[in-house]
Amino acid sequence: MSSRFSAYLDRNQAFAATDAKLQIPEIPFIPFRQVYLLTCVDPRVEPAAIAGVELGEAIVARNIGGRATESAIDDLAWVCHLHENKTPDADWFEVAILHHTDCGAGLLADPELRRTFAERGGYDEPTAAAMAVLDPAATVRHDVEVLRNAPVLAPSIDKLRIGGYAYDLKTGVITTVVAPE
């Protein structure tokens, strides 16, 4: 039986034959560029392709819509804790939240889809409605504020710069919505 993943196994063999695997950060979760990128799972928004993110440069966290969910915040808190304890001389760490146009998370605005998803055990309806990305500039602004005010990030907030960005699928351009500060 063939696998849709088999092409990636072949590509991995080509990668493994290079020295690229040796060019990674020494400390886990501490990327070379000190960047944590939170973005959408949409395959049209591949950070390596649209922003040139290379192996070891950034942590790329992906979820539906690239939203600042409780889970994403908890993961970021762990990364911040490691960063502060493993690189105490580092002055700051940057968080970039990237939302995009024509996001599939916009479908969460559909009451019927939300209801049926909640019935099958997915997000409850209010959570799903709040996750809809209809206007990336508006949702990224909201999520920047969510991170800036997250209690679990409070011990790290002085060493975090949090910015928000919107990616336009039609033009291929990433625009700064909230400058990192």
Disulfide bonds with the S-S distance in Angstrom:
none
